[in-house]
């Protein structure tokens, strides 16, 4: 396999096949097809315990669907240095041998490339970036396994599941609190993805998947190790975030906790490793916390005691949201304080008054971040806060515009061209260096809300 990978790296730039053709014919060789008795799609037609799942994952149709997903997700190169286009060419050339090794159980995944992602609180999150080839194989496995395993999960699990998202977990939490469960058992797991026990995870997986080839390949991915600074570090535990299979494997492991809580009739919502249980009293909350400590200890996972608590729901956050009570005792959602401050910090970074950018460039930088943030926090029921944020952001943009015009004559000329009154244009131009003060009210009638709408600036309110 190492020889094949060297050949892939050396020949990736020499294979004379256009990228579009390489994707279309990625596994077009007839020798790549599995025996005809297996269904061609390799997905929901298989049942747990029947075997043949690995062959189903490696069908041409399933691989081509997996390739489309990998390509759409883009992503950086792994330890082999091959990007999407180079990998497409190399995989097409070497696929028959790769497939043979996968079926024979001799395929060895490459180590993942370690990438440290900074978090708003100045800490870092570790990601493991597999090679494009390994992302393709993992995605193909996911497409076969998810339709079989996902229906077995608890209805209270919302993370990384088809047709579910974080909003569903937040809505469930709000509903529990509306019913009077005002105490939350908020559990934070310390470095969950880094501490997943391989043996326990594989044991849980075997109870759902009776296919030795699939189990062997997933074990190989867990043991692939991490490359950091050119050195491969072996891993005896953990499933690095970054691979397509990691979220499904996390849900397989944590489902035992879900089922234990569900069997006892508790009201809870889980999204990945974030789990909140809602009860009616502090005493009941302490009992649940003791239960969770036992359950997580059985999985060899560690609770972050500093971030976990049994407390009032109105003093905690869940997936970036906080809850509050409006008039009429209706429980509503709002953006929690920490993500709100992170939003402002990011906006300040994107709208700093230096850098020589045009206003159009500033807005284009803001647009994807604001649209994504607005989509995620769309459940927040705080129109007043949205209006304040909109006004604050436009205030910053007006200050940037004044600084870009810079000289009094230019400011006067541009304001008049936009329809400003004579006294406003003269007053702003006369105080040309006071960007923030001038952008507060004087030029609101010129650089209006509609003006920024036309530039493509999204509104939060």
N, C-alpha and C positions, 0 to 999 in steps of 0.2 A: 504494500500500500504506500509506503514511503517513496518507492521508486515511481509509482504512478503520480504522486503529488509533485515530485520534482519535475516529471515530464509535463504536468499540467502547468506549472509555473513557467518553465522554459519555453513551452510551445504556445502559451496563451496569446502572445503577440504575433505568432506566425501562422495560425490557422486561418486559411483564406475563406472564411464564411462570414457573410454579413450578420450583424447582430440580430436583425429581425428574423432571418432565416434560421439562425441558431436557436432562437427561442421557439419558433414554430416546429422545428424538427428536433427538439432537444432530446427526445427518446424515441425517434422515429424508426430506428432499426427494428425489424421484426423479431430479431433474436432477443429483444428486451422484453417482449410480452410474456406474461405468466401463462401457465397451462390454461387451456380453454375452459376447464370446468369451473374456474373462479370467475365471479362477476367482474365486468370490465371497469366499473367505477371504483370499486374498492372502498366503499364507505358504509352507509347504513344497512346494506344488504347482509352484512355479516353479523352474527350474534356472538356475544361473549361465550367463550368456551369451545367454539367450533374450530379454532386454528385458522391458518391461512391468512392472518391479518397482515403479516409482513409482505406476502405476495400481493395482497390487495393494495397495500401502500405503494408498491412499486409498479403498478400498472401505468401504461402510458397516459391514460386520461387523468388519473389522480396526480401524476407527476407534473403534467402540464398545468393543471389547476394550481398545484403547489407553487410552480415556477411563477405564475402570474401574480400570486400573492407576495412571494419573495421580492419580485421585481417592483411591485407597487409600493412595498414598504421601504424600498431603497436600502439605506443602511451602509455602513462602512465596511471595508475589507477586513477579513480576519487575519490570522497569523501568516497565511500564504501570500498576502499582499494583492490578491486578485479581486478586482471590483466586479460588479454585476456583468458587464459586457465581456470582460476577459473570462470570467467563470463560465458564462454561457457557451463560449467557444470551446473551452477546455473540457467541460462536462460532456458535451456532445461527442467529442473525440474519444473520451475514455469511459463513457458510460457502461458499455458491456462488461468491462472488467470490474468496475465499481459495483455494479449490480450483482455480479457473481460473488464477490466478497461479502456483500450484504446478506445474501441468501445462505452463504456457507458459514456465516458467523465469524469471519476473519477480518471484517472491516474494522478499522480503528479510527475513530474520529480525531480530528486535529484538536490540540488544546485551544481554549478560547482566549481571545486577546483581552487583557484587562484594561478597562477604561474607567477612570474615576470622574464622576459627574458632580460638580459642586451643587450644594443645596442652599436655599436662601439663608439658613441658619449658620452658614460657614462650614458645616460638616460636608462630608462627601458620601455619595452612593456609588457602590461598586457595580459595574456592569461587565458582563462577559460577552464579547462579540464573537460568535462562531464564524467559521468561513462560510462563504456563500453556498458551497456544496453541502455543508452540514446543516445550514438553515433550510435548504431545499429538502433534505432527507427528514429533518425534524417536522417541517410543515406537512410533508406527505404523511408521516405517521400521525400527526395531529388530526388530519382530515379523516383518517380511518378510526382513530380511537375516540375522538370527541363525541360523535353521534352515539357511540356505545356506552361511554362512561357517564357523560353529562346527565342523562335522565336519572341516574342513580343518586345524584347529589341532593342535598337538602334544599327545600324551597327557600330557606333563609340565607342561602349563599348566593351572592349577586356578582362577584368579581370574575371577570374574564370568562363569561359564559355567553353563548349565543342568545340574543334577544334580551340580555340583561345589562345593566350599567349601574354606575354609582348613584344616579338619581333614584333608582328603585330602592336601594338600601336606605337612602336619606328619607324617602317617603315612608318606608316601613317604620323607621325610627320615630318620625313625627306622629304617625298613627298610634304607636304604642304610648307615647307621651300624652296624646290627646285623650286616650282611654284612662289616664290617671297614673300611669307608671312613671313617676317623676324621679326615680333613682336609677342611675346607670352604673353598670359594672363595666368600666372602660379598661380593656386590657391591651397593652402594647407589647408585642414580642420583640425581644432584642435581636436584631440582625437575623431575622427569620430565614431569608434565602441562603444565608451563609452557614446556617446550623442545621439544615435538613439532614437527618440521619439516613444514609443510603439504604441500610438494611431494613429499617422500618418502612421506608417509602416503597421499596421493592416488594416487601411482604404485603403491604396494602394494595399495591398494583396487581399482584398475582391473584388476589381475591376477585378481581374484576376482569382480568385478561388472561386467558389460558392459551398463550402462544409463546413458546420458548424463544423463538427468534426475536420477537418484539421485546420481550423482557431482557434478553441478552444485549440487544442494541441499546436500549435505554440505560442499562447498567454501564455500558461502555461510554455513553455520553456523560453520565454522572462522574465517571472516573477519569475523564479526558484531561483534567488539570487545567491550569491557567498559566499563560505565558505573560511574564512581566519583566520588562527590560532584557528580553532575550533568554530568560531562564524559565523553564517549565516547572511549575510548582504543583506537586501532587495534591489531590484533594480527597480526603476520606469522608468528608461531609459537605453539604451545601449543593445547591443547584443555582448557578449564577443567573441573575436576571439578564435577559438579552436574547435567549433562545426561544423559538416558538413553543417548545414543550413545557417550559418552566411553569407558566401559570396553571396548566392542566395538572401537572404533578403536584403543585402546591395545594390545589383543591382536593386531590386524591388523599393527601396526607391529613389535611385539616378536616375532612369530612367526618372523621371519627368523633371530633369534638362537636360538630354540628349535630350529629345523630344523638349524642349523649344529652345535649341540651334539649333537643326536640323531644326525646323520649320522656323527659321530665316536665314537658309542657311550658318551657320558658319562652318568653318573647325576646327575640334577638335578631340582629342583622349582621352579616359578615360580608366584607369585601376584601378578598385576598387575606392578608394577615391582620386586618383591622376588624375586631369583633366587639360589638357592644350588646350587653344584655340589659333589658329594662324590667325593673321590679318595682314593687310598691313601697318598700321600706328599706332602711339602711341595714336592718338585721337580715332581711332576705338577701340583700346585696352581698353581705359578708359571706353567707353560705354559698352563694354562687361563685364568689371569688375563690373560696377554698376548693370548690369542685374544679374550677378551671386550672388552678395550680396543680392539682393531681392529674388532670387530663393532659396538660402540656408537659408535665414531668414524664408521663408515660411515653410521650413522643420524643423525649430528650430535647425539648425546646425550653427556652429561658424567657421568663416574663421580665420586662423592664419595669422594675418596681417604682422607679422615679417618675415614670410617665403613666403608670396605671393607677387606678383609684376606684373606690366606691363613693359616688358623690351625686349631688343634684345634677340633673341633666342640663340645667340652665347655666352651669359653670364649665361645661365641657364642649369640645368640638368633635365632630364625626365627619371624616372625609372632606374637611375644609369648611363645613357648615356648623352653625350654632343655632339653637332654638330659642324662641322668645314667645311670650304670651301677649296677644293683642287684646283690644277691647272685645268684650264678649267671651273672654277666656279661650279664644281660638289659638292653638299652637301654630306658630309660623316659623319659617326658615330665614336665616340671614347668613351673610358671609362672616366667618369667624374673624376675629381681630388679626390673627397672625397672617393668614393669606391676604387680607385686605392691605396690611402694611407691606407685604411682599409685592402686591400689585403696584402700589404707589412707588416703591423703590425701583421696580422695573420700568415704569413709565418715566421716572426721573432720568434713568439711564438712557432710555430711547429718545428723550427730548432735551438732552443737555444742549446748551446754547453755543457749543463749539463743534468744530468738525467740518465746517464748510459745506453743509448739505442744503439742498433746496427744500422748500416746504413740502413739495410733492414727494421727495425722497423720505422725509421724516414721516409723512402720513403712510407711505407704503411700508415702512418698517413697523409702524404701530398696528397696522390693519390686521395681520395674521394673529398677533398676540392678543389683541382686544377681542377679535371674533372667537378665538379659542377660549379665552377667559369667560366671555359672556355666555358661550354655549355651556360651559361646565357649571357656572354659577347661576344659570337661568332659573333655578328654583327659588332663589332669594326673593323674599316678599318685602322689599325695602325700597320703594320707589324714590323716597327722599334721598337716600344715600346714593342711588344711581344718578340722580340729578346733580348732587354735589360733586360727584366724581367727574361727570361730564363738564360742568362749569370749570372745575379746577384744571382739567386737561386742556380745554380750549383757552383758558387763561395762559397756560404755559406756551401754547402754540402761537398765540398773539404776541407774546414777548419774544419768541424766536423770530417771528416775521419782522418785528420792529428792528431787532438787532441786525437782521440780514439787510434791511434797507439802510441802516446805519447813519448816513449823513442827513442833516436836517432837510436839505433840498430834495434828496431822494424820498424821504419820508413824506414830505409835503406833496410831492408830485404823485407818488403812488396812492396816497390816501384820496387825493382829489380825483384821480382816475377811477377809484372805486366808489365815488359818489359821496365822499365825506363833506360835511359842511365846512365853510371857510374857517370859522372860529375853532372847530375841532382840529382841522389839519394844521393850523398855525400853532395851536397850544401843544399838540403832540410833537411837532417838529421843533418847537422851542425848548422842549424838555427831552431831547432826543436820546440822552443816555439813561433815562429812567425807564428801562424796558418794562419792568414788572408793574410799576405804578401806572404807566400809560396804558398798559394792556388790561387793566382791571375793568374800567367802565367807559373810558373815553372813546375807544374804537370798537366797542361792541356793536354799534350801529353800522359799522363798515365791514369788519371781519365777523360776519354774523354766523349763526348756526347753519343757515342755508349755504353759506360760503364753504364751510368745512364739509358739509354733506356732499356738495358737488365735487370736492377733492377726494371723496371716498372714505372719509373718517367715520367709523361706526359709532353709533350712539349706544350708551349703556342703558339709558332710561327708555 
